[in-house]
Amino acid sequence: MSEEFNNEQHPIQEDAEYLEMNEVEQVYDQNQDDVQPEDMDDDLDMEDDRVEIDMTNNSKGYYDLHKDSVFNIDSYGGICITGSGDDTAHVWEINNNAINTQTNTDGEPVERKSLFEIKHNESVIGCYLTRPKGLYLISGDMNGLIKIYKTIKKGTWELIHEIQQVEELQWLKINESVEGMFAFGGTDGSVWVYQLTKNDLNLVMSGFSHQQDCTNGEFINYSEDDIQLLSLSVDGSIVLWSVYTGEAIMKWTESNFKSHATPQWISLQISPKSDAQPQRLAAVGSTEGALTLLNLQSHQVLYFNPAVIENITEHEEMSDLSIESISWLITPGKPALLVVGIVRGDLIVYDIPTFKIRSQLKLEEAITKTYISSGTNNVDKRLFVSSMDGKVYTYDPYQIANEQSQWIAHGHNMGVLDFAVDEKNNLLITAGDDGVSLIFEL
């Protein structure tokens, strides 16, 4: 991966276009109302409508106080924050509130409780504990309202700021290397970066280069004074910003992708900082299955494929091809990998820089997230893949074989929309469409 990309080493292939290459009980209530004789009279074909539910559950704990789908989750320092369609974000402690606390010493059920609840007026689509000190809680809802709380003491937070710069929030991200720095984008195409300094909230930059919904963004940290942000839009543009100057360093548009039908870019992952790959690369995916690889320093388009999935059956739609999640794996002495998860259920692993498909498999339902652990403590580098079938699958990313996962997290009766991996404590915590978070020991 440390080798340079160039056209002589990696010739353009016809199948893709290259541009300038260089044990717990069930947490949720599965009980249904008893069927009365009159109910059977109303539906003589009831037996034909039965739905089979997988009751397998290998989780070790749970949190079930949300009243609607849990859309997102963040975990840091033994605490989780979850955002839900019930217009709240909940903060809860993993060890005391979830794991192995179904009954007390008298055998009585333990009452669930949250450490803290943040109330919004719309679904919470982003929530975080800041890094690396965890001084603040940040949550944002679909109406564009962002709330910021300061940690007073364990279990106590104080509201210190509210922001509402956009009518509808599309995404919210924190900078994990800079305490109190976060960014968000709106349906008007705008992108914003703020930073908290001694509880003061400062607008660092705002950008208005996108003409339609700004769908995603990620920070790139080169140094304390050189921080950049990459943002995407459904208008087909990708913009690289200098955070501290607000300058649009580079804007990729349709012309950079051989004027193909404008991709609606939605998913993004920046390559990790590594001696094995000093150049920072961005992999970007679209709603129609287009995939591109950008060099963030030379600004070259290293790879572009307008459709990673070409064969579509009659009952499938273009939205089935949407690239929902991308993950990088860069390990010294091994080929660099790029993992792509698709709504249709396809999981594709590419070798970089040749961009040949190393392996692929297909899950029965949509993939919602992919994540590769860093390999610290007792958790080896492994690939986590969540699905709308209610499971999280784990694989050795270098040895993926169809339907042969290393381990599967069972327990949800609806899809897993998000998850967090606590590598220090060897835990996997999920965010379920059934309104429940489950905790699994890895």
C-alpha positions as CSV (number, residue, x, y, z in Angstrom):
1,M,0.0,0.0,0.0
2,S,3.0,2.2,0.4
3,E,3.7,1.9,-3.3
4,E,2.7,4.8,-5.6
5,F,-0.4,4.5,-7.7
6,N,0.4,4.8,-11.4
7,N,-1.1,3.7,-14.7
8,E,1.8,1.5,-15.7
9,Q,1.6,-0.6,-12.5
10,H,-2.2,-0.7,-12.5
11,P,-3.6,-0.5,-16.0
12,I,-7.2,0.5,-16.6
13,Q,-9.6,-2.4,-16.6
14,E,-12.7,-2.6,-18.8
15,D,-15.0,-3.5,-15.9
16,A,-14.3,-0.4,-14.0
17,E,-13.1,3.1,-15.0
18,Y,-9.9,4.5,-13.6
19,L,-9.1,8.1,-13.7
20,E,-5.5,9.1,-13.2
21,M,-4.1,6.2,-11.3
22,N,-0.8,7.1,-9.3
23,E,-27.9,-15.7,27.8
24,V,-30.0,-13.1,28.8
25,E,-33.8,-13.5,28.9
26,Q,-35.5,-11.9,26.0
27,V,-35.3,-8.2,26.4
28,Y,-38.2,-7.2,24.3
29,D,-41.8,-8.5,24.7
30,Q,-42.4,-11.3,22.3
31,N,-45.8,-12.2,23.8
32,Q,-48.8,-11.7,21.7
33,D,-52.4,-11.3,22.9
34,D,-54.2,-14.7,23.3
35,V,-56.2,-15.6,20.3
36,Q,-59.9,-15.8,21.1
37,P,-62.4,-17.9,19.2
38,E,-64.0,-14.7,17.7
39,D,-60.6,-13.8,16.4
40,M,-60.4,-17.0,14.6
41,D,-63.8,-16.5,13.0
42,D,-62.5,-13.2,11.7
43,D,-59.6,-14.8,10.0
44,L,-60.0,-18.4,9.0
45,D,-56.6,-18.2,7.3
46,M,-54.7,-17.1,10.3
47,E,-52.4,-20.1,10.2
48,D,-51.3,-19.2,6.7
49,D,-50.3,-15.7,8.0
50,R,-48.0,-16.9,10.9
51,V,-44.6,-15.2,11.1
52,E,-41.7,-17.2,12.3
53,I,-39.5,-15.2,14.8
54,D,-36.0,-16.3,15.7
55,M,-35.8,-16.4,19.5
56,T,-32.1,-17.0,19.6
57,N,-30.4,-14.6,22.0
58,N,-26.7,-14.8,23.0
59,S,-26.5,-11.3,24.5
60,K,-25.4,-10.6,28.1
61,G,-27.3,-7.5,28.8
62,Y,-29.7,-4.9,27.4
63,Y,-31.2,-1.4,27.6
64,D,-34.8,-1.1,26.7
65,L,-36.2,2.3,27.8
66,H,-36.5,3.8,24.4
67,K,-40.1,3.8,23.0
68,D,-39.1,3.7,19.3
69,S,-36.3,2.6,17.0
70,V,-32.8,3.3,18.2
71,F,-31.1,4.9,15.2
72,N,-27.6,5.6,16.5
73,I,-25.2,4.7,19.4
74,D,-21.9,5.9,20.7
75,S,-19.9,4.3,23.5
76,Y,-17.0,5.7,25.5
77,G,-15.6,5.1,29.0
78,G,-18.2,2.6,30.0
79,I,-21.1,4.8,29.0
80,C,-23.4,4.7,26.0
81,I,-25.5,7.3,24.4
82,T,-28.3,6.3,22.1
83,G,-30.5,8.4,19.8
84,S,-34.1,7.3,19.0
85,G,-37.2,7.9,17.0
86,D,-38.9,8.7,20.3
87,D,-37.3,12.2,20.1
88,T,-34.8,11.5,22.9
89,A,-31.2,10.6,23.5
90,H,-30.5,8.4,26.5
91,V,-27.2,8.1,28.4
92,W,-26.7,4.9,30.3
93,E,-24.0,2.9,32.0
94,I,-23.0,-0.4,30.5
95,N,-21.7,-2.3,33.5
96,N,-24.3,-1.2,36.2
97,N,-27.3,-0.8,34.1
98,A,-27.1,-3.5,31.6
99,I,-24.7,-6.4,32.0
100,N,-25.9,-9.3,34.3
101,T,-28.3,-7.1,36.2
102,Q,-31.6,-8.6,35.4
103,T,-32.3,-9.5,39.1
104,N,-30.9,-8.3,42.4
105,T,-29.7,-10.5,45.3
106,D,-33.3,-11.2,46.4
107,G,-34.1,-12.4,42.9
108,E,-36.3,-9.4,42.1
109,P,-36.1,-7.7,38.8
110,V,-33.8,-4.7,38.6
111,E,-35.4,-1.4,37.5
112,R,-33.9,-0.1,34.3
113,K,-32.9,3.5,34.4
114,S,-30.9,6.0,32.4
115,L,-28.2,8.2,33.7
116,F,-29.5,11.1,31.7
117,E,-32.2,11.9,29.1
118,I,-31.9,14.5,26.4
119,K,-35.3,15.6,25.0
120,H,-35.7,16.7,21.4
121,N,-38.8,17.6,19.3
122,E,-37.8,15.2,16.5
123,S,-36.0,11.9,15.9
124,V,-32.4,12.0,17.1
125,I,-30.1,11.1,14.2
126,G,-26.7,11.8,15.8
127,C,-25.3,11.6,19.4
128,Y,-21.8,11.4,20.7
129,L,-19.6,11.6,23.8
130,T,-16.6,13.8,22.8
131,R,-13.1,12.5,22.6
132,P,-10.5,12.1,24.0
133,K,-11.7,13.3,27.5
134,G,-15.5,12.9,27.2
135,L,-16.2,16.4,28.5
136,Y,-19.4,16.9,26.4
137,L,-22.5,15.2,25.1
138,I,-23.6,16.3,21.7
139,S,-27.0,15.3,20.1
140,G,-28.8,16.4,17.0
141,D,-32.3,15.9,15.6
142,M,-33.9,15.9,12.2
143,N,-35.2,19.5,12.7
144,G,-31.6,20.7,12.9
145,L,-31.5,21.3,16.6
146,I,-28.1,20.4,18.2
147,K,-27.8,20.3,22.0
148,I,-24.5,20.4,23.9
149,Y,-24.1,19.3,27.5
150,K,-21.1,19.6,29.7
151,T,-20.1,16.8,32.1
152,I,-20.4,18.0,35.7
153,K,-19.8,14.8,37.4
154,K,-20.5,11.1,36.7
155,G,-24.2,10.9,35.8
156,T,-24.7,14.6,35.8
157,W,-24.7,16.9,32.7
158,E,-25.6,20.5,32.2
159,L,-27.0,22.1,29.0
160,I,-24.6,24.8,27.9
161,H,-25.4,25.4,24.2
162,E,-28.0,24.9,21.5
163,I,-27.5,25.4,17.8
164,Q,-30.0,25.5,14.9
165,Q,-28.3,26.5,11.7
166,V,-30.2,24.2,9.3
167,E,-33.8,23.3,8.8
168,E,-33.1,19.6,8.5
169,L,-30.0,17.8,9.8
170,Q,-28.5,15.2,7.5
171,W,-25.5,14.1,9.6
172,L,-23.5,15.0,12.7
173,K,-19.9,13.9,13.4
174,I,-17.3,14.6,16.1
175,N,-13.6,14.9,15.6
176,E,-12.2,12.1,17.7
177,S,-8.8,13.7,18.0
178,V,-9.9,17.2,19.0
179,E,-12.0,17.6,22.2
180,G,-15.2,19.5,21.5
181,M,-14.9,19.8,17.7
182,F,-17.8,18.6,15.6
183,A,-19.3,19.1,12.2
184,F,-22.8,18.7,10.6
185,G,-24.5,19.2,7.2
186,G,-28.0,20.1,6.2
187,T,-30.5,19.6,3.4
188,D,-29.6,23.1,2.0
189,G,-26.1,21.7,1.2
190,S,-24.4,23.7,3.9
191,V,-21.6,22.3,6.1
192,W,-20.6,23.7,9.5
193,V,-17.8,23.1,12.0
194,Y,-17.9,24.2,15.7
195,Q,-15.4,23.9,18.5
196,L,-15.9,24.1,22.3
197,T,-13.1,25.8,24.2
198,K,-13.5,26.3,27.9
199,N,-17.3,25.9,27.4
200,D,-17.4,28.6,24.9
201,L,-18.8,27.6,21.5
202,N,-17.0,28.9,18.5
203,L,-18.0,28.7,14.9
204,V,-14.9,27.5,13.1
205,M,-16.2,27.5,9.5
206,S,-19.3,27.3,7.4
207,G,-19.3,26.2,3.8
208,F,-21.9,26.6,1.0
209,S,-20.4,24.9,-2.0
210,H,-23.0,22.0,-2.3
211,Q,-26.2,22.8,-4.2
212,Q,-28.3,20.0,-2.7
213,D,-28.4,17.9,0.5
214,C,-25.0,17.5,2.2
215,T,-25.2,13.8,3.1
216,N,-22.0,13.0,5.0
217,G,-18.7,14.3,6.2
218,E,-15.5,13.2,7.9
219,F,-12.5,15.0,9.5
220,I,-8.9,14.5,8.3
221,N,-6.3,15.4,11.0
222,Y,-2.9,16.0,9.7
223,S,-1.6,18.1,12.6
224,E,-3.0,20.4,15.4
225,D,-3.0,23.3,12.9
226,D,-4.0,21.4,9.8
227,I,-7.4,19.8,10.0
228,Q,-9.5,19.2,6.9
229,L,-13.1,18.0,6.3
230,L,-14.5,16.1,3.4
231,S,-18.2,16.5,2.6
232,L,-20.5,14.8,0.2
233,S,-23.8,15.8,-1.6
234,V,-26.5,14.2,-3.7
235,D,-25.7,16.8,-6.3
236,G,-22.7,14.7,-7.2
237,S,-20.1,17.0,-5.6
238,I,-17.4,16.1,-3.1
239,V,-15.6,19.0,-1.3
240,L,-12.4,19.1,0.6
241,W,-12.3,21.9,3.2
242,S,-9.6,23.5,5.2
243,V,-11.4,23.7,8.6
244,Y,-9.5,26.7,10.1
245,T,-9.6,28.8,6.9
246,G,-12.9,27.7,5.5
247,E,-11.4,27.4,2.1
248,A,-12.7,24.8,-0.4
249,I,-9.3,23.2,-1.2
250,M,-10.8,20.9,-3.9
251,K,-14.2,20.2,-5.4
252,W,-14.8,17.1,-7.4
253,T,-17.8,17.2,-9.7
254,E,-19.3,15.3,-12.6
255,S,-16.5,16.3,-14.9
256,N,-14.0,14.5,-12.7
257,F,-15.9,11.2,-13.2
258,K,-16.0,11.2,-17.0
259,S,-19.3,12.9,-17.0
260,H,-21.2,9.8,-15.9
261,A,-24.7,10.3,-14.6
262,T,-24.2,12.3,-11.4
263,P,-23.7,10.0,-8.4
264,Q,-25.7,10.8,-5.3
265,W,-22.8,10.4,-2.8
266,I,-23.9,9.2,0.7
267,S,-21.2,7.0,2.3
268,L,-17.7,7.9,3.1
269,Q,-14.6,6.5,4.9
270,I,-11.1,8.0,5.2
271,S,-8.2,5.7,5.2
272,P,-6.6,5.5,8.7
273,K,-3.3,7.2,9.4
274,S,-0.6,4.5,8.9
275,D,3.1,4.3,8.1
276,A,2.1,1.5,5.7
277,Q,0.0,4.1,3.7
278,P,1.2,7.6,4.3
279,Q,-1.2,9.1,1.8
280,R,-4.7,9.7,3.0
281,L,-7.4,8.3,0.7
282,A,-11.1,8.6,0.7
283,A,-13.5,5.9,-0.4
284,V,-16.9,7.3,-1.4
285,G,-20.1,5.4,-2.3
286,S,-23.4,6.5,-3.8
287,T,-27.1,5.5,-3.8
288,E,-26.8,3.9,-7.2
289,G,-23.7,1.7,-6.3
290,A,-21.0,4.0,-7.7
291,L,-17.7,3.8,-5.9
292,T,-14.7,6.1,-6.1
293,L,-11.3,6.4,-4.5
294,L,-9.7,9.8,-4.0
295,N,-6.2,10.9,-3.1
296,L,-6.8,13.7,-0.6
297,Q,-3.3,15.1,-1.1
298,S,-2.8,15.0,-4.8
299,H,-6.6,15.3,-5.4
300,Q,-6.4,12.6,-8.1
301,V,-9.4,10.3,-8.8
302,L,-7.6,7.0,-8.3
303,Y,-10.6,4.8,-9.2
304,F,-14.1,5.2,-10.3
305,N,-16.7,2.4,-10.9
306,P,-20.2,3.7,-11.8
307,A,-21.8,0.4,-10.6
308,V,-20.1,-2.1,-8.3
309,I,-23.2,-4.4,-8.9
310,E,-24.1,-4.7,-12.5
311,N,-26.7,-7.5,-12.6
312,I,-30.1,-6.4,-11.3
313,T,-33.1,-8.7,-11.3
314,E,-36.6,-7.5,-12.3
315,H,-37.9,-7.1,-8.8
316,E,-34.9,-5.1,-7.6
317,E,-34.6,-1.3,-7.7
318,M,-31.7,1.0,-8.0
319,S,-32.0,1.8,-4.3
320,D,-31.1,-1.8,-3.5
321,L,-27.6,-1.0,-4.9
322,S,-26.9,1.8,-2.4
323,I,-23.5,1.6,-0.7
324,E,-24.4,2.1,2.9
325,S,-21.1,1.6,4.6
326,I,-17.4,1.5,3.8
327,S,-14.5,0.3,6.0
328,W,-10.7,0.3,5.5
329,L,-8.1,-2.2,6.8
330,I,-4.5,-1.3,6.5
331,T,-2.0,-3.7,8.2
332,P,1.7,-3.6,7.7
333,G,2.9,-6.6,5.7
334,K,-0.6,-7.4,4.4
335,P,-2.6,-6.1,1.5
336,A,-4.7,-3.1,2.3
337,L,-8.5,-3.9,2.1
338,L,-11.6,-1.9,1.4
339,V,-14.9,-3.4,2.5
340,V,-18.1,-2.2,0.9
341,G,-21.6,-3.0,2.3
342,I,-24.7,-2.7,0.1
343,V,-28.4,-2.4,0.8
344,R,-29.1,-5.5,-1.3
345,G,-27.0,-7.5,1.2
346,D,-23.8,-7.7,-0.8
347,L,-20.5,-7.5,1.1
348,I,-17.5,-6.9,-1.2
349,V,-13.9,-6.9,-0.2
350,Y,-11.4,-5.2,-2.5
351,D,-7.6,-5.5,-2.6
352,I,-6.0,-2.0,-2.7
353,P,-4.4,-0.7,-4.9
354,T,-5.2,-3.2,-7.6
355,F,-9.0,-2.9,-6.8
356,K,-9.6,-6.5,-7.7
357,I,-12.3,-8.2,-5.7
358,R,-10.7,-10.4,-3.1
359,S,-13.9,-11.9,-1.7
360,Q,-17.6,-11.3,-1.5
361,L,-20.7,-12.7,0.0
362,K,-24.4,-11.9,0.1
363,L,-26.5,-11.6,3.3
364,E,-30.3,-12.2,3.1
365,E,-31.2,-8.7,4.1
366,A,-29.7,-5.2,3.9
367,I,-26.3,-4.4,5.4
368,T,-26.5,-1.3,7.6
369,K,-23.0,-0.9,8.9
370,T,-19.5,-2.3,8.6
371,Y,-16.6,-1.8,11.0
372,I,-13.1,-3.2,11.4
373,S,-11.7,-3.3,14.9
374,S,-8.2,-2.0,15.6
375,G,-7.0,-5.2,17.1
376,T,-6.3,-3.9,20.6
377,N,-6.4,-6.0,23.8
378,N,-8.2,-9.3,23.3
379,V,-10.1,-8.3,20.2
380,D,-8.2,-9.2,17.0
381,K,-8.7,-7.3,13.9
382,R,-12.1,-8.5,12.8
383,L,-14.9,-7.2,10.5
384,F,-18.3,-6.5,12.1
385,V,-21.3,-6.4,9.7
386,S,-24.8,-5.5,10.9
387,S,-27.9,-6.3,9.0
388,M,-31.7,-5.7,8.9
389,D,-32.1,-9.4,9.7
390,G,-31.4,-8.4,13.3
391,K,-27.9,-9.9,13.5
392,V,-24.3,-8.7,13.6
393,Y,-21.8,-10.9,11.9
394,T,-18.1,-11.1,12.5
395,Y,-15.4,-12.2,10.0
396,D,-11.7,-12.5,9.6
397,P,-11.5,-9.7,6.9
398,Y,-8.7,-11.6,5.1
399,Q,-10.6,-14.9,5.0
400,I,-14.2,-14.1,4.3
401,A,-16.1,-17.1,2.9
402,N,-19.8,-17.1,2.0
403,E,-22.0,-17.7,5.0
404,Q,-19.0,-18.7,7.2
405,S,-18.8,-16.0,9.9
406,Q,-16.6,-16.4,12.9
407,W,-19.4,-15.4,15.3
408,I,-22.9,-14.0,15.1
409,A,-24.7,-11.7,17.6
410,H,-28.3,-12.8,17.9
411,G,-31.2,-11.2,19.9
412,H,-33.0,-8.5,17.9
413,N,-36.4,-9.2,16.3
414,M,-35.9,-6.4,13.9
415,G,-32.9,-4.9,12.1
416,V,-29.7,-3.6,13.7
417,L,-29.4,0.0,12.6
418,D,-26.1,0.8,14.3
419,F,-23.6,-0.6,16.8
420,A,-20.5,0.3,18.8
421,V,-17.5,-1.9,19.6
422,D,-15.9,-1.3,23.1
423,E,-12.5,-2.9,22.4
424,K,-11.2,-2.1,25.9
425,N,-13.9,-4.2,27.6
426,N,-14.5,-6.6,24.7
427,L,-18.1,-5.6,24.2
428,L,-20.4,-5.1,21.2
429,I,-23.4,-2.8,21.9
430,T,-26.2,-2.5,19.3
431,A,-28.9,-0.1,18.3
432,G,-32.1,-1.9,17.2
433,D,-35.0,-1.0,15.1
434,D,-37.1,-2.8,17.8
435,G,-36.1,0.0,20.3
436,V,-33.6,-2.1,22.2
437,S,-29.9,-2.1,22.7
438,L,-28.2,-5.4,23.4
439,I,-24.8,-5.9,24.9
440,F,-22.6,-8.8,23.7
441,E,-19.3,-10.1,25.1
442,L,-16.8,-10.7,22.4
